[in-house]
Amino acid sequence: MRSVSRDDEDDRDDQDSEDGQVDELPAPVIPVHPDTCVLPSATLHAFTVLDDVLITLAQGPTQWKVQVFERPCPGEDPRPGGQIGEVELSTCTPPAGSLGEPTAPRFLPVLCCASPPGSRAPHGHPWGSGGVMLEGPLFGLLFGSDASLLESPVILCGLPDGQLCCVVLKTLVTSRSAPGDPKALVKILHHLEEPVIFIGALRTELPSEDVEDAYCDCLVALGHHGRALAIKASWDEAGHLVPELREYSLPGPVLCAARGRGGHVYHSTPSDLCVVDLAQESSPWDLTQRDRAPGGLPSLLCPASLSACSVVTLSVSSRAPEGGAELLALSAKGRLMTCSLDPHSETPHPTRVTSANAGQKIKELLSGIGTVSERVSSLKKAVDQRDKALTCLNEAMNVSCALLSSREGPRPISCTISTSWSRLQLQDMLTATCLLENSSGFSLDRGWALCIQVLRSSQALDLDSAVSAITYTIPVDQLGPGGQREVTLPLGPGEDGALDLPVTVSCALFYSLREVVGGALALTDPFKDPPSNECTPDVLPEQEGVCLPLSEHTVDMLQGLRFPGLAAPHTQALGPLSPARDPVHTFLGTCCGPVSQPAGPASLRAKYLPPSVATIKVSAELLRATLGDSHAGVSLCCATLQWLLAENAAADIVRAQALSSVQGVAPDGTDVHLIIREVAVTDLCPAGPIQAMEIQVESSSLANMCRAHHAIVGRLQRLVTEQAARGSSPPDLRLQYLHQIQANHETLLREVQTLRDRLCTEDEASSCTTAQRLLQVYRQLRSPSLLLL
């Protein structure tokens, strides 16, 4: 139904007022009932109508699909009479959605129907209807002799991936009754390598006077980034008919395009609306005519500006006067505009300049100069920022390659980790010092950060305990070649006075891509319309940066021990070695005078229970091969103790006093005693006794003894691995003796399992005896008769 005009409404209001009746005015809305839907398909992206058929282009799960239906007639069922043809186009797989269905493409495909001169398709399609009629020679060159003999229209498809395909309509319709190879129905004419925005045809040559109907002699396709394709029929030197194909580069990105009379093509960009001319006859000042071959296409297209920007939809009206053009355009901001182009308008003569309009003209020129200057400054700032970002990325790439290529040997950028005790906020604190050294020829500038991760377990000896990690991020600014950066972090004890060892400290370099590149990519021209969110590609990866591991260091009990009896005079000021007490409690305790010995669990255990002991025997030959000449001049017992405490802050004091046993204090204040003595193992080798070093660990705290024992075993494991790589072999051994030791250990392990099961079922009185026996078995397991060779 047509909408009622305002004049009709006014006349009806007057008539109703005279009759004394006021009827309800019809709403100025044209209703569209759901029953009028022709194709209810969410995959449909383009369609066109030709004669009695409806042609659609839909997106399938993996390919684009061209379908042909019978066109519904007015007054009947609006749905198509039935599908009469279908073919799949050869193209790439569209991006999959969340449920495996294809998502809507970023660019829509383009459909156009090209008909030969003798086809039944009506001539003179309205501009922009999507149908063109080509000259016979060009039609035959493009689509082959079969399409020419059949006088069949051809469906042209421009796809978002850049392919320009064609399908002969009559072969598509007949393929349903006599199906053949679907790929033989589709022909790829060209590949623009960018989304196709427009397909059309033009008349570039003036028709002869004796020719009534002038058909299009040039096929044009236009891509999103400005690549244009023109195809025309031409003659080669031998007189053969050949297609002339020429590509052009136009300003982009192209939002939309339309064809006009006289070989004109109008195309829109975010900043301008332009027109190019492919016709043979042009103005005398048209530069494209200089290099044009006779009867051919121009070698260069020079777009002319029409001073309109951000046009998203464009149509050329057929009501324009002869030789002119009238455009209907819709801007990105929803503004509907008409643009009339009249090439025969007279050029206005210069008028006499007055002081008033001269001043206004000067103001406009100055305003334009200021706007241009501001835009140039903004663009220069954006270019400089992107140049800096590219420089930083190049430097980051060099640093990454240098670190990744030097996995063996000294690294160009290293991080050394050491531990020491210090006094912080009235409390003794174990700290880790990370020294970052840049020995490369590159600089670590903006975007680089040193990431230090401290990994500890809430219960170091419980394998099932939850692991907690703390990560510190320290920006690295202007660390040039040869520079150093030192960072000190607290490891513990915490507020509860406990420090769970071992603790793993890992260092890595992190380069933030979002910090360096994100700002440069976010810069836009303030004088242009901002692009929509759908058209903004996310060029940054999900990780947001690059992480390069540097070093990893494990802080164990041997590094966390303190030795108050060996401390130098200047280190005595660290304060008490026991956990920090509340100053108020300390003051009250001093005022109350001397009190008896504290009766806490740790003190009672140290007073009434024997210390927990573990021993390890190591071959003296193995230790000598490992220590070499670095500990010459001292006994092997002293050298072994110095080797065990080499990473402790008191290593120099132990080395200076040449000790073979030492008593230290754990972080929780309990004593840990290390004793190194020389023993002889007689029953293992038939050749005679084997000289060995016995490493004994004693502590009133079972947990601290286990932590120290674990640290010693870790060092010996690395020692054995290094010696095995050198190819050393052990001496002859008595296998029967080794088998007996192994059998004894298996017996003890079975007894441990039995005692643990019994503890779960016995009462409190019986469980004490079982627990004492279990501790004795554990003590035997911690002091094996085996020797490390």
Secondary structure, 3 states (H helix, E strand, C coil): CCCCCHHHHHHHHHHHHHHCCCCCCCCCCCCCCHHHCCCCCCCEEEEEEECCEEEEEEECCCCEEEEEEECCCCCCCCCCCCEEEEEECCCCCCCECCCCCECCCCCCCEEEEEECCCCCCCCCCCCCCCEEEECHHHHHHHHHHHHHHHCCCEEEEECCCCEEEEEEHHHHHHCCCCCCCHHHHEEEEEECCCCEEEEEEECCCCCCCCCCCCCECEEEEEECCCEEEEEEEEECCCCCEEEEEEEEECCCCCCEEEECHHHEEEEECCCCEEEEECCCCCCCCCHHHCCCCCCCCCCCCCCEECCCCCEEEEEEECCCCCCCEEEEEEECCCCEEEEEECCCCCCCCCCCCCHHHHHHHHHHHHHHHHHHHHHHHHHHHHHHHHHHHHHHHHHHHHHHHHHHCCCCCCCCEEEEEEEEEEEECCEEEEEEEEEEEECCCCCECCCEEEEEEEEEECCCCCCCCCEEEEEEEEECCCECCCCEEEEEEEEECCCCCCCCCCEEEEEEEEEEHHHHHHHHHHCCCCCCCCCCHHHCCCCCCCCCEEEEEEEEEEECHHHHCECHHHCCHHHHHHCCCCCCCCHHHHHHHHHCCCCCCCCCHHHHHHHHCCCEEEEEEEEHHHHHHHHHHHHCCCCHHHHHHHHHCCCCCCHHHHHHHCCCEEEEECCCCCEEEEEEEEEEECCCCCCCCEEEEEEEEEECCHHHHHHHHHHHHHHHHHHHHHHHHCCCCCCCCCHHHHHHHHHHHHHHHHHHHHHHHHHCCCCHHHHHHHHHHHHHHHHHHHCCCCCEC
